[in-house]
Amino acid sequence: MKIILTDETEPAMATGAGDGDGPAQPSRDHELWDRLREGDRLALGELFDKYADAVHAFAFRRTASWSTADDVVQATFVSLWRRFERNPPGPLTGPTAQGYLLTVAANECRALARTAARFRALLTRVPVPEPATDPAAEVARRLDDEARMSAARRAVAALPRHERETLELVVWSGLTYAEAADALGVPIGTVKARLHRTRRRFPDLMSRVTLTEELP
């Protein structure tokens, strides 16, 4: 996966249920969600097949690390299954399960960041080995991706947390305003207001952090 910065200034908005064009119709996700509540492991597998790539892309944008993004995908779906085993949530309220999954992924990103910070603190107490040189083109490409993503993360860090999370869901992950509002637990007008404030306070930020994905 190659990450390219673009000059787009408006978030790509999905159309369909949740955009205010009429009452949302139950989706395939609602069926899978209900099956999960009944303990059906196959439903979890179907959700994984459908949303693993979206969770992976979201996690990479949050962490600027491919390997950490891999860990976040695994942790997200394991955490989801454990939640349904211990205390199943209520019926799915959003049009899809994507917003819920990305919220879980965000929590896993924060947990892994805390773990990484503790690990880095430990490494300061032991000798650092000499880095191995790997001239492979794939390694160079991945490092370039991570450098670009780190630059984008620095731009996003200028935002308050609630505005940053809204931008990540709508601009980076393509959720509709309604889906983002459901995932964040706020009214849809709040989502729109947050993005409006972001554009006014940081007029060049959208063009710096809006990304497109290009498969090799």
Backbone as a chain_set.jsonl record, in Angstrom:
{"seq": "MKIILTDETEPAMATGAGDGDGPAQPSRDHELWDRLREGDRLALGELFDKYADAVHAFAFRRTASWSTADDVVQATFVSLWRRFERNPPGPLTGPTAQGYLLTVAANECRALARTAARFRALLTRVPVPEPATDPAAEVARRLDDEARMSAARRAVAALPRHERETLELVVWSGLTYAEAADALGVPIGTVKARLHRTRRRFPDLMSRVTLTEELP", "coords": {"N": [[0.85, -1.193, 0.0], [0.657, 2.162, -0.892], [1.043, 5.433, 0.266], [-0.135, 8.553, -0.65], [0.104, 12.017, -0.576], [-2.44, 14.36, -1.224], [-3.984, 17.166, -2.928], [-6.572, 17.59, -2.262], [-9.297, 19.269, -0.754], [-11.74, 18.861, 0.407], [-13.586, 16.543, 2.376], [-14.078, 13.178, 1.277], [-17.238, 12.129, 0.876], [-19.357, 9.498, 1.701], [-22.306, 8.174, 0.2], [-25.754, 7.415, 0.879], [-27.474, 5.484, 3.385], [-28.106, 7.364, 6.294], [-27.441, 9.911, 5.48], [-29.411, 11.746, 5.623], [-31.363, 11.523, 3.699], [-33.601, 10.03, 4.071], [-35.21, 7.436, 6.031], [-32.904, 5.162, 7.536], [-32.112, 1.954, 6.226], [-32.045, -1.418, 7.435], [-28.871, -2.966, 7.38], [-26.562, -5.401, 5.998], [-24.678, -5.523, 7.981], [-26.133, -5.184, 10.331], [-27.382, -7.629, 10.608], [-25.142, -9.309, 10.936], [-24.19, -8.237, 13.292], [-26.245, -8.876, 15.108], [-26.021, -11.636, 15.027], [-23.505, -11.914, 16.166], [-24.082, -11.114, 18.746], [-25.387, -13.302, 19.554], [-23.385, -15.086, 19.833], [-22.107, -16.082, 17.548], [-19.335, -17.053, 15.92], [-18.659, -17.065, 13.237], [-19.824, -14.792, 12.219], [-18.159, -12.793, 13.177], [-15.893, -13.337, 11.656], [-16.847, -12.637, 9.118], [-17.253, -9.897, 9.434], [-14.606, -9.186, 9.838], [-13.436, -9.824, 7.33], [-14.739, -7.91, 5.821], [-14.05, -5.395, 6.928], [-11.377, -5.306, 7.756], [-9.329, -4.173, 6.165], [-10.042, -1.47, 6.184], [-9.793, -0.865, 8.909], [-7.077, -1.346, 9.182], [-5.953, 0.648, 7.51], [-6.864, 2.934, 8.865], [-5.528, 2.588, 11.329], [-2.851, 2.733, 10.519], [-2.717, 5.403, 9.745], [-3.089, 6.585, 12.191], [-0.84, 5.757, 13.623], [1.414, 5.78, 12.006], [2.9, 3.54, 11.366], [3.463, 0.505, 9.832], [3.745, -2.081, 10.946], [2.693, -1.733, 13.513], [0.103, -1.089, 12.815], [-0.745, -3.549, 11.809], [-0.816, -4.981, 14.214], [-2.831, -3.569, 15.518], [-5.115, -4.17, 14.023], [-5.466, -6.915, 14.595], [-5.797, -6.751, 17.401], [-8.1, -5.205, 17.569], [-10.241, -6.782, 16.552], [-10.071, -9.007, 18.218], [-10.589, -7.777, 20.668], [-13.185, -6.92, 20.144], [-14.572, -9.369, 19.935], [-14.206, -10.395, 22.534], [-15.637, -8.501, 23.963], [-18.256, -9.043, 23.162], [-18.46, -11.599, 24.175], [-18.269, -11.222, 26.978], [-20.055, -9.083, 27.784], [-22.411, -8.438, 25.834], [-22.961, -5.725, 23.586], [-25.742, -3.48, 22.879], [-28.22, -3.512, 20.18], [-26.98, -2.741, 16.863], [-26.583, 0.637, 16.179], [-25.772, 2.462, 14.233], [-25.603, 2.934, 10.586], [-23.754, 1.143, 9.547], [-21.209, -1.152, 10.749], [-18.758, 0.01, 10.759], [-18.034, 2.498, 11.944], [-18.156, 1.869, 14.704], [-16.17, -0.117, 14.863], [-13.887, 1.381, 14.157], [-13.757, 3.092, 16.287], [-13.135, 1.302, 18.35], [-10.651, 0.529, 17.331], [-9.236, 2.937, 17.572], [-9.002, 3.111, 20.346], [-7.366, 0.885, 20.761], [-5.086, 1.712, 19.432], [-4.224, 3.769, 21.134], [-3.682, 2.241, 23.433], [-1.602, 0.576, 22.524], [0.266, 2.535, 21.983], [0.894, 3.445, 24.534], [2.07, 1.121, 25.547], [4.269, 0.925, 23.824], [5.656, 3.227, 24.561], [6.435, 2.581, 27.162], [8.122, 0.476, 26.543], [10.117, 1.769, 25.044], [11.206, 3.337, 27.045], [12.338, 1.341, 28.585], [14.289, 0.425, 26.808], [16.152, 2.462, 26.884], [17.731, 1.83, 28.953], [19.32, -0.259, 28.277], [22.033, -1.517, 26.213], [22.107, -0.302, 22.845], [21.669, -2.152, 19.93], [23.632, -2.408, 16.889], [22.139, -1.074, 13.984], [20.747, -3.148, 11.453], [21.552, -3.221, 8.012], [19.366, -2.997, 5.358], [18.931, -3.176, 2.07], [16.678, -3.537, 0.557], [14.131, -2.736, -1.785], [11.489, -2.756, -0.986], [11.586, -2.306, 1.764], [12.61, 0.288, 1.796], [10.483, 1.634, 0.57], [8.42, 1.304, 2.443], [9.473, 2.688, 4.627], [9.472, 5.232, 3.546], [6.726, 5.67, 3.261], [6.02, 5.706, 5.983], [7.411, 7.961, 6.845], [6.095, 10.002, 5.42], [3.569, 9.712, 6.534], [4.096, 10.34, 9.177], [4.671, 13.045, 8.959], [2.162, 13.983, 8.218], [0.756, 13.331, 10.549], [1.921, 15.078, 12.366], [0.89, 17.48, 11.476], [-1.821, 17.114, 12.003], [-1.742, 16.965, 14.742], [-1.955, 19.508, 15.681], [-4.569, 20.018, 16.166], [-7.363, 20.147, 18.491], [-8.271, 17.291, 20.521], [-10.939, 16.287, 20.101], [-11.634, 17.426, 17.659], [-9.653, 16.377, 16.064], [-10.192, 13.602, 16.125], [-12.654, 13.603, 14.835], [-11.944, 14.517, 12.274], [-10.296, 12.394, 11.481], [-12.113, 10.285, 11.201], [-13.993, 11.21, 9.278], [-12.583, 12.573, 7.133], [-10.272, 11.001, 6.666], [-11.155, 8.312, 6.816], [-13.512, 8.219, 5.415], [-16.116, 8.12, 6.436], [-19.603, 8.908, 6.616], [-21.199, 11.975, 7.711], [-23.227, 11.23, 9.452], [-22.499, 8.605, 10.219], [-20.05, 9.107, 11.496], [-20.948, 10.722, 13.576], [-22.504, 8.893, 14.997], [-20.533, 7.051, 15.768], [-18.935, 8.623, 17.427], [-20.686, 9.422, 19.309], [-22.106, 11.856, 19.297], [-24.219, 14.654, 18.258], [-25.113, 14.994, 14.759], [-24.814, 17.578, 13.832], [-22.777, 18.528, 15.434], [-20.545, 17.191, 14.465], [-20.336, 18.351, 11.9], [-19.878, 20.995, 12.663], [-17.424, 20.8, 13.974], [-15.663, 20.092, 11.862], [-15.973, 22.36, 10.311], [-14.881, 24.325, 11.988], [-12.265, 23.437, 12.006], [-11.478, 23.892, 9.341], [-11.615, 26.692, 9.277], [-9.824, 27.556, 11.287], [-7.437, 26.313, 10.603], [-6.681, 26.728, 7.67], [-5.096, 25.505, 5.686], [-4.79, 22.929, 6.473], [-6.435, 20.719, 5.757], [-5.659, 20.076, 3.112], [-3.146, 19.133, 3.578], [-3.412, 16.844, 5.085], [-5.29, 15.185, 3.903], [-5.593, 12.087, 2.393], [-4.874, 9.71, -0.229], [-5.144, 6.309, -1.197], [-3.045, 4.037, -2.803], [-2.795, 1.037, -4.342], [-0.037, -1.216, -4.815]], "CA": [[0.0, 0.0, 0.0], [1.426, 3.382, -0.98], [0.279, 6.589, 0.71], [0.194, 9.747, -1.422], [-0.583, 13.22, -0.144], [-3.133, 15.001, -2.319], [-4.377, 18.558, -2.705], [-8.009, 17.681, -2.045], [-9.599, 20.067, 0.425], [-13.022, 18.462, 0.963], [-13.641, 15.108, 2.662], [-14.895, 12.356, 0.384], [-18.382, 11.694, 1.657], [-20.127, 8.382, 1.157], [-23.733, 8.432, 0.104], [-26.566, 6.284, 1.296], [-28.166, 5.602, 4.652], [-27.471, 8.214, 7.278], [-27.14, 11.22, 4.939], [-30.566, 12.63, 5.753], [-32.247, 11.386, 2.546], [-34.713, 9.165, 4.415], [-34.875, 6.513, 7.115], [-31.891, 4.165, 7.197], [-32.595, 0.587, 6.131], [-31.115, -2.363, 8.055], [-27.844, -3.432, 6.457], [-25.977, -6.714, 6.292], [-23.96, -5.403, 9.242], [-27.059, -5.386, 11.441], [-27.552, -9.077, 10.748], [-23.916, -9.848, 11.511], [-24.132, -7.752, 14.671], [-27.174, -9.679, 15.899], [-25.44, -12.975, 15.147], [-22.429, -11.816, 17.154], [-24.7, -11.052, 20.07], [-25.806, -14.673, 19.873], [-22.193, -15.914, 19.982], [-21.733, -16.695, 16.27], [-17.977, -16.668, 15.542], [-18.577, -16.832, 11.797], [-20.184, -13.4, 11.965], [-16.946, -12.009, 13.399], [-15.044, -13.526, 10.482], [-17.38, -11.852, 8.006], [-16.937, -8.488, 9.7], [-13.166, -9.032, 9.608], [-13.21, -9.791, 5.888], [-15.316, -6.689, 5.263], [-13.518, -4.138, 7.459], [-9.979, -5.381, 8.2], [-8.525, -3.209, 5.417], [-10.374, -0.117, 6.661], [-9.181, -0.723, 10.227], [-5.629, -1.276, 8.976], [-5.631, 1.979, 6.994], [-7.094, 3.876, 9.964], [-4.465, 2.417, 12.323], [-1.594, 3.258, 9.973], [-2.791, 6.853, 9.806], [-2.954, 6.988, 13.59], [0.443, 5.375, 14.215], [2.509, 5.926, 11.036], [3.709, 2.321, 11.426], [2.775, -0.633, 9.231], [3.707, -3.217, 11.865], [1.734, -1.422, 14.576], [-1.233, -1.184, 12.219], [-1.075, -4.979, 11.8], [-1.173, -5.362, 15.583], [-4.098, -2.936, 15.873], [-6.184, -4.939, 13.39], [-5.681, -8.127, 15.394], [-6.307, -6.378, 18.721], [-9.452, -4.668, 17.429], [-11.239, -7.844, 16.401], [-10.042, -9.806, 19.44], [-11.299, -6.991, 21.674], [-14.612, -6.951, 19.81], [-15.128, -10.67, 20.303], [-14.243, -10.495, 23.993], [-16.737, -7.663, 24.443], [-19.499, -9.774, 22.937], [-18.491, -12.744, 25.081], [-18.463, -10.801, 28.365], [-21.253, -8.257, 27.977], [-22.75, -7.996, 24.48], [-23.607, -4.422, 23.468], [-27.088, -3.506, 22.322], [-28.291, -3.573, 18.713], [-26.194, -1.772, 16.115], [-27.375, 1.854, 15.977], [-25.369, 3.134, 13.008], [-25.943, 2.228, 9.354], [-22.799, 0.051, 9.384], [-20.38, -1.388, 11.936], [-17.428, 0.581, 10.573], [-17.753, 3.513, 12.945], [-17.886, 1.198, 15.986], [-14.871, -0.774, 14.772], [-12.823, 2.379, 14.165], [-13.652, 3.583, 17.656], [-12.349, 0.286, 19.053], [-9.277, 0.613, 16.824], [-8.607, 4.12, 18.167], [-8.623, 2.741, 21.712], [-6.232, -0.029, 20.69], [-3.918, 2.536, 19.064], [-3.75, 4.441, 22.345], [-3.11, 1.232, 24.324], [-0.312, 0.162, 21.98], [1.193, 3.661, 22.132], [1.376, 3.419, 25.925], [2.985, -0.013, 25.656], [5.503, 1.273, 23.113], [6.376, 4.22, 25.36], [7.1, 1.861, 28.251], [9.208, -0.316, 25.958], [11.215, 2.693, 24.714], [11.852, 3.709, 28.3], [13.177, 0.207, 28.963], [15.449, 0.337, 25.913], [17.167, 3.458, 27.242], [18.559, 1.269, 30.021], [20.143, -1.363, 27.767], [22.793, -1.117, 25.019], [21.372, -0.327, 21.587], [22.442, -2.895, 18.918], [23.861, -1.745, 15.617], [21.041, -1.365, 13.05], [21.081, -3.945, 10.272], [21.296, -2.531, 6.754], [18.562, -3.78, 4.423], [18.769, -2.327, 0.89], [15.525, -3.954, -0.249], [13.258, -1.64, -2.213], [10.253, -2.776, -0.202], [11.857, -1.654, 3.042], [12.718, 1.72, 1.536], [9.148, 2.169, 0.302], [7.672, 1.351, 3.702], [10.013, 3.791, 5.416], [8.993, 6.475, 2.942], [5.325, 5.794, 3.668], [5.935, 6.079, 7.389], [7.866, 9.342, 6.973], [5.007, 10.849, 4.943], [2.476, 9.657, 7.488], [4.526, 11.066, 10.361], [4.498, 14.468, 8.664], [0.733, 14.268, 8.292], [0.347, 13.271, 11.949], [2.354, 16.314, 13.03], [-0.067, 18.524, 11.115], [-3.082, 16.848, 12.699], [-1.535, 17.156, 16.177], [-2.292, 20.882, 16.042], [-5.997, 20.101, 16.461], [-7.862, 19.548, 19.735], [-8.52, 15.868, 20.337], [-12.261, 15.983, 19.546], [-11.621, 17.785, 16.239], [-8.761, 15.423, 15.39], [-10.902, 12.328, 15.953], [-13.68, 13.808, 13.813], [-11.259, 14.577, 10.98], [-9.808, 11.053, 11.135], [-13.22, 9.435, 10.781], [-14.676, 11.707, 8.083], [-11.666, 12.891, 6.035], [-9.36, 9.889, 6.39], [-11.797, 7.001, 6.679], [-14.634, 8.306, 4.495], [-17.429, 7.934, 7.035], [-20.537, 10.016, 6.459], [-21.388, 12.732, 8.943], [-24.092, 10.455, 10.345], [-21.725, 7.489, 10.765], [-19.086, 9.652, 12.444], [-21.695, 11.171, 14.754], [-22.886, 7.699, 15.751], [-19.324, 6.467, 16.357], [-18.42, 9.511, 18.459], [-21.732, 9.667, 20.298], [-22.47, 13.276, 19.306], [-25.159, 14.975, 17.18], [-24.493, 15.185, 13.441], [-24.429, 18.983, 13.719], [-21.487, 18.716, 16.1], [-19.515, 16.738, 13.525], [-20.18, 19.384, 10.878], [-19.297, 22.186, 13.282], [-16.001, 20.548, 14.236], [-14.925, 20.189, 10.602], [-16.009, 23.767, 9.893], [-13.89, 25.044, 12.796], [-10.936, 23.026, 11.559], [-11.174, 24.61, 8.101], [-11.435, 28.119, 9.548], [-8.641, 27.799, 12.106], [-6.25, 25.814, 9.913], [-7.19, 26.645, 6.289], [-4.289, 24.649, 4.808], [-4.58, 21.621, 7.086], [-7.114, 19.648, 5.032], [-4.888, 19.657, 1.947], [-1.942, 18.445, 4.02], [-3.67, 15.562, 5.729], [-6.158, 14.332, 3.11], [-4.764, 11.083, 1.762], [-5.459, 8.687, -1.068], [-4.376, 5.066, -1.103], [-2.78, 3.442, -4.106], [-2.239, -0.295, -4.193], [1.066, -1.443, -5.757]], "C": [[0.881, 1.236, 0.0], [0.552, 4.558, -0.617], [0.765, 7.82, -0.023], [-0.588, 10.916, -0.867], [-1.22, 13.878, -1.353], [-3.467, 16.424, -1.959], [-5.86, 18.694, -2.505], [-8.281, 18.43, -0.758], [-10.915, 19.697, 1.056], [-13.013, 16.98, 1.246], [-14.522, 14.387, 1.67], [-16.014, 11.754, 1.189], [-19.097, 10.556, 0.96], [-21.59, 8.763, 1.127], [-24.488, 7.221, 0.561], [-27.201, 6.559, 2.625], [-27.396, 6.492, 5.595], [-27.165, 9.591, 6.779], [-28.325, 12.15, 5.022], [-31.525, 12.532, 4.601], [-33.459, 10.508, 2.855], [-34.295, 8.211, 5.504], [-33.893, 5.449, 6.66], [-32.509, 2.774, 7.193], [-31.581, -0.341, 6.8], [-30.13, -2.897, 7.02], [-27.405, -4.838, 6.832], [-25.257, -6.673, 7.636], [-24.881, -5.627, 10.439], [-27.297, -6.878, 11.687], [-26.336, -9.702, 11.404], [-23.807, -9.466, 12.988], [-25.035, -8.605, 15.575], [-26.655, -11.106, 16.068], [-24.285, -12.994, 16.152], [-22.989, -11.81, 18.565], [-25.182, -12.428, 20.528], [-24.622, -15.63, 19.967], [-21.711, -16.59, 18.72], [-20.355, -16.193, 15.84], [-17.855, -16.39, 14.047], [-18.937, -15.402, 11.439], [-18.988, -12.483, 12.169], [-16.014, -12.125, 12.202], [-15.524, -12.722, 9.291], [-17.12, -10.365, 8.206], [-15.45, -8.22, 9.466], [-12.878, -8.923, 8.115], [-13.664, -8.463, 5.285], [-14.549, -5.429, 5.68], [-12.053, -4.183, 7.895], [-9.114, -4.347, 7.477], [-8.79, -1.784, 5.897], [-9.755, 0.138, 8.027], [-7.668, -0.579, 10.092], [-5.215, 0.109, 8.481], [-5.788, 3.033, 8.085], [-5.942, 3.81, 10.966], [-3.131, 2.945, 11.809], [-1.577, 4.775, 10.035], [-2.643, 7.37, 11.232], [-1.538, 6.783, 14.11], [1.652, 5.613, 13.319], [3.446, 4.717, 11.071], [2.914, 1.163, 10.853], [2.656, -1.783, 10.228], [2.732, -2.972, 13.011], [0.313, -1.517, 14.055], [-1.681, -2.646, 12.136], [-1.545, -5.432, 13.179], [-2.536, -4.798, 15.973], [-5.272, -3.706, 15.261], [-6.505, -6.179, 14.227], [-6.332, -7.774, 16.733], [-7.75, -5.898, 18.645], [-10.489, -5.785, 17.378], [-11.235, -8.808, 17.583], [-10.818, -9.09, 20.545], [-12.799, -7.0, 21.42], [-15.248, -8.273, 20.248], [-15.226, -10.827, 21.816], [-15.377, -9.662, 24.573], [-18.07, -8.397, 24.283], [-19.606, -11.003, 23.835], [-18.85, -12.33, 26.503], [-19.806, -10.114, 28.58], [-21.67, -7.679, 26.631], [-23.406, -6.619, 24.477], [-25.009, -4.571, 22.888], [-27.065, -3.609, 20.815], [-27.445, -2.473, 18.066], [-27.053, -0.557, 15.796], [-27.012, 2.592, 14.693], [-25.752, 2.339, 11.778], [-25.007, 1.062, 9.056], [-22.026, -0.102, 10.687], [-19.034, -0.687, 11.857], [-17.087, 1.611, 11.641], [-17.414, 2.903, 14.294], [-16.501, 0.567, 15.96], [-13.721, 0.231, 14.809], [-12.661, 3.006, 15.541], [-12.858, 2.603, 18.513], [-10.888, 0.359, 18.629], [-8.539, 1.805, 17.417], [-8.162, 3.823, 19.594], [-7.406, 1.819, 21.718], [-4.958, 0.717, 20.291], [-3.337, 3.213, 20.299], [-3.095, 3.44, 23.307], [-1.73, 0.786, 23.842], [0.717, 1.274, 22.093], [1.745, 3.709, 23.555], [2.367, 2.279, 26.133], [4.324, 0.295, 25.0], [6.331, 2.277, 23.909], [7.112, 3.552, 26.52], [8.289, 1.054, 27.73], [10.397, 0.572, 25.606], [11.96, 3.127, 25.977], [12.78, 2.593, 28.783], [14.43, 0.144, 28.112], [16.536, 1.342, 26.26], [18.118, 2.92, 28.306], [19.45, 0.135, 29.54], [20.897, -0.877, 26.534], [21.962, -1.267, 23.747], [22.199, -1.085, 20.542], [22.605, -2.077, 17.642], [22.729, -2.086, 14.65], [21.528, -2.156, 11.843], [20.702, -3.174, 9.008], [20.534, -3.448, 5.805], [18.266, -2.91, 3.205], [17.533, -2.634, 0.068], [14.633, -2.765, -0.558], [11.981, -1.581, -1.389], [10.438, -2.092, 1.136], [11.933, -0.149, 2.855], [11.349, 2.346, 1.293], [8.346, 2.307, 1.578], [8.164, 2.482, 4.593], [9.548, 5.137, 4.872], [7.54, 6.724, 3.303], [5.21, 6.3, 5.1], [6.405, 7.515, 7.616], [6.777, 10.319, 6.526], [3.87, 10.889, 5.966], [2.831, 10.394, 8.773], [4.363, 12.568, 10.168], [3.029, 14.856, 8.741], [0.254, 14.262, 9.733], [0.77, 14.53, 12.7], [1.4, 17.458, 12.711], [-1.365, 18.36, 11.888], [-2.95, 17.112, 14.196], [-1.866, 18.569, 16.629], [-3.753, 21.028, 16.449], [-6.3, 19.621, 17.878], [-8.279, 18.105, 19.474], [-9.867, 15.601, 19.671], [-12.34, 16.351, 18.076], [-10.749, 16.813, 15.455], [-9.475, 14.109, 15.126], [-11.988, 12.449, 14.893], [-13.065, 13.829, 12.422], [-10.804, 13.184, 10.544], [-10.933, 10.159, 10.617], [-13.81, 9.886, 9.451], [-13.719, 11.879, 6.912], [-10.806, 11.682, 5.673], [-10.075, 8.583, 6.104], [-13.068, 7.026, 5.858], [-15.989, 8.037, 5.103], [-18.316, 9.135, 6.721], [-20.61, 10.775, 7.777], [-22.198, 11.907, 9.95], [-23.326, 9.298, 10.986], [-20.721, 7.976, 11.8], [-19.782, 10.102, 13.723], [-22.078, 9.98, 15.626], [-21.677, 7.099, 16.458], [-18.814, 7.298, 17.529], [-19.44, 9.805, 19.553], [-22.114, 11.126, 20.424], [-23.486, 13.519, 18.205], [-24.42, 15.211, 15.864], [-24.062, 16.633, 13.241], [-23.098, 19.274, 14.379], [-20.343, 18.29, 15.191], [-19.26, 17.803, 12.467], [-19.501, 20.624, 11.451], [-17.806, 21.996, 13.54], [-15.17, 20.678, 12.962], [-14.889, 21.629, 10.102], [-14.975, 24.577, 10.662], [-12.475, 24.692, 12.358], [-10.536, 23.77, 10.295], [-10.893, 26.089, 8.357], [-10.137, 28.395, 10.299], [-7.356, 27.384, 11.406], [-6.608, 25.638, 8.43], [-6.383, 25.738, 5.373], [-4.155, 23.233, 5.333], [-5.204, 20.502, 6.275], [-6.272, 19.146, 3.865], [-3.63, 18.893, 2.348], [-2.216, 17.065, 4.584], [-4.611, 14.668, 4.95], [-5.291, 13.364, 2.312], [-5.554, 10.247, 0.774], [-4.56, 7.474, -0.977], [-4.243, 4.459, -2.487], [-2.135, 2.09, -3.909], [-1.114, -0.493, -5.206], [0.64, -2.356, -6.894]], "O": [[1.78, 1.338, 0.834], [-0.561, 4.684, -1.127], [1.963, 8.106, -0.019], [-1.805, 10.831, -0.702], [-0.595, 13.947, -2.411], [-3.263, 16.851, -0.822], [-6.383, 19.807, -2.568], [-7.57, 18.245, 0.23], [-11.208, 20.169, 2.155], [-12.484, 16.21, 0.444], [-15.568, 14.891, 1.263], [-15.773, 10.952, 2.092], [-19.405, 10.638, -0.229], [-22.054, 9.573, 1.929], [-23.938, 6.122, 0.628], [-27.448, 7.713, 2.978], [-26.173, 6.392, 5.692], [-26.67, 10.41, 7.553], [-28.243, 13.271, 4.52], [-32.43, 13.359, 4.496], [-34.273, 10.266, 1.963], [-33.12, 8.179, 5.87], [-34.01, 4.899, 5.564], [-33.331, 2.45, 8.05], [-30.379, -0.081, 6.739], [-30.523, -3.24, 5.905], [-27.824, -5.388, 7.851], [-25.227, -7.673, 8.354], [-24.461, -6.194, 11.447], [-27.399, -7.324, 12.83], [-26.463, -10.522, 12.313], [-23.386, -10.269, 13.821], [-24.633, -9.002, 16.668], [-26.827, -11.713, 17.125], [-24.109, -13.961, 16.893], [-22.429, -12.431, 19.469], [-25.359, -12.68, 21.72], [-24.805, -16.833, 20.157], [-20.978, -17.577, 18.795], [-20.216, -15.037, 15.439], [-17.036, -15.568, 13.635], [-18.418, -14.854, 10.466], [-18.812, -11.511, 11.434], [-15.413, -11.137, 11.778], [-14.716, -12.184, 8.534], [-16.802, -9.654, 7.252], [-15.076, -7.162, 8.96], [-12.154, -8.025, 7.686], [-13.044, -7.955, 4.351], [-14.41, -4.499, 4.886], [-11.535, -3.171, 8.367], [-8.261, -3.713, 8.098], [-7.862, -0.982, 6.004], [-9.248, 1.23, 8.284], [-7.05, 0.215, 10.801], [-4.242, 0.68, 8.972], [-4.948, 3.923, 8.218], [-5.435, 4.843, 11.402], [-2.364, 3.538, 12.567], [-0.546, 5.374, 10.341], [-2.129, 8.467, 11.45], [-1.075, 7.553, 14.953], [2.785, 5.646, 13.799], [4.646, 4.853, 10.832], [1.817, 0.865, 11.326], [1.593, -2.393, 10.348], [2.026, -3.886, 13.436], [-0.584, -1.971, 14.765], [-2.852, -2.952, 12.362], [-2.528, -6.162, 13.309], [-3.309, -5.455, 16.671], [-6.306, -3.876, 15.907], [-7.666, -6.454, 14.529], [-7.297, -8.414, 17.15], [-8.538, -6.155, 19.555], [-11.498, -5.735, 18.082], [-12.276, -9.371, 17.922], [-11.602, -9.707, 21.267], [-13.594, -7.078, 22.357], [-16.321, -8.291, 20.852], [-16.225, -11.337, 22.322], [-16.007, -10.058, 25.554], [-18.911, -8.365, 25.182], [-20.705, -11.407, 24.213], [-19.641, -13.002, 27.164], [-20.591, -10.509, 29.442], [-21.318, -6.542, 26.316], [-24.309, -6.364, 25.273], [-25.405, -5.656, 22.46], [-25.999, -3.777, 20.224], [-27.228, -1.413, 18.653], [-28.127, -0.691, 15.21], [-27.857, 3.278, 14.12], [-26.183, 1.192, 11.894], [-25.401, 0.102, 8.394], [-22.164, 0.704, 11.607], [-18.24, -0.777, 12.794], [-15.982, 1.603, 12.185], [-16.488, 3.361, 14.964], [-15.74, 0.696, 16.919], [-12.69, -0.036, 15.426], [-11.56, 3.405, 15.921], [-12.01, 3.011, 19.307], [-9.99, 0.262, 19.464], [-7.353, 1.706, 17.733], [-7.077, 4.23, 20.008], [-6.523, 1.948, 22.566], [-3.872, 0.384, 20.764], [-2.122, 3.234, 20.494], [-2.075, 3.748, 23.924], [-0.804, 0.634, 24.639], [1.905, 1.006, 22.276], [2.929, 3.983, 23.756], [3.38, 2.446, 26.811], [5.381, -0.028, 25.543], [7.559, 2.195, 23.932], [8.252, 3.897, 26.828], [9.326, 0.959, 28.387], [11.547, 0.194, 25.831], [13.183, 3.266, 25.976], [13.859, 2.852, 29.317], [15.513, -0.153, 28.616], [17.71, 1.113, 25.968], [19.187, 3.487, 28.534], [20.256, -0.385, 30.312], [20.461, 0.067, 25.876], [21.212, -2.231, 23.591], [23.338, -0.695, 20.285], [21.818, -1.174, 17.358], [22.385, -3.259, 14.501], [22.587, -1.87, 11.284], [19.644, -2.547, 8.954], [20.997, -4.542, 5.484], [17.44, -2.0, 3.286], [17.346, -2.061, -1.005], [14.407, -1.901, 0.289], [11.451, -0.502, -1.123], [9.549, -1.376, 1.598], [11.387, 0.608, 3.658], [11.08, 3.456, 1.753], [7.665, 3.312, 1.779], [7.366, 3.158, 5.241], [9.266, 6.063, 5.633], [7.158, 7.852, 3.616], [4.418, 7.194, 5.399], [5.868, 8.214, 8.475], [6.558, 11.344, 7.172], [3.288, 11.94, 6.231], [1.963, 11.007, 9.394], [3.969, 13.281, 11.09], [2.684, 15.918, 9.26], [-0.569, 15.096, 10.111], [0.045, 14.997, 13.579], [1.13, 18.305, 13.562], [-1.942, 19.335, 12.37], [-3.935, 17.447, 14.853], [-2.039, 18.813, 17.823], [-4.137, 22.051, 17.015], [-5.578, 18.78, 18.413], [-8.601, 17.74, 18.343], [-9.943, 14.774, 18.763], [-13.03, 15.678, 17.31], [-11.066, 16.465, 14.318], [-9.379, 13.557, 14.029], [-12.222, 11.508, 14.134], [-13.604, 13.227, 11.493], [-10.915, 12.833, 9.369], [-10.726, 9.367, 9.698], [-14.098, 9.057, 8.587], [-13.993, 11.393, 5.814], [-10.634, 11.377, 4.493], [-9.646, 7.821, 5.237], [-13.661, 5.975, 5.616], [-16.938, 7.752, 4.373], [-17.823, 10.254, 6.579], [-20.153, 10.298, 8.815], [-21.893, 11.888, 11.142], [-23.491, 9.038, 12.178], [-20.548, 7.355, 12.849], [-19.271, 9.89, 14.822], [-21.986, 10.048, 16.852], [-21.775, 6.683, 17.612], [-18.317, 6.749, 18.512], [-19.101, 10.367, 20.594], [-22.414, 11.597, 21.521], [-23.62, 12.693, 17.302], [-23.246, 15.583, 15.86], [-23.068, 16.9, 12.566], [-22.366, 20.163, 13.943], [-19.3, 18.941, 15.147], [-18.11, 18.124, 12.168], [-18.65, 21.23, 10.799], [-17.016, 22.921, 13.348], [-14.104, 21.294, 12.97], [-13.889, 22.067, 9.534], [-14.276, 25.411, 10.087], [-11.592, 25.55, 12.343], [-9.4, 24.229, 10.173], [-10.019, 26.672, 7.715], [-9.429, 29.353, 9.988], [-6.312, 28.013, 11.582], [-6.818, 24.511, 7.982], [-6.916, 25.242, 4.38], [-3.48, 22.41, 4.715], [-4.593, 19.446, 6.108], [-6.174, 17.94, 3.642], [-3.104, 18.103, 1.565], [-1.337, 16.203, 4.563], [-4.74, 13.491, 5.287], [-4.356, 13.784, 1.63], [-6.766, 10.089, 0.919], [-3.363, 7.591, -0.713], [-5.211, 4.38, -3.243], [-1.035, 2.003, -3.363], [-1.206, -0.002, -6.331], [1.441, -2.655, -7.779]]}, "num_chains": 1, "name": "protein.A"}
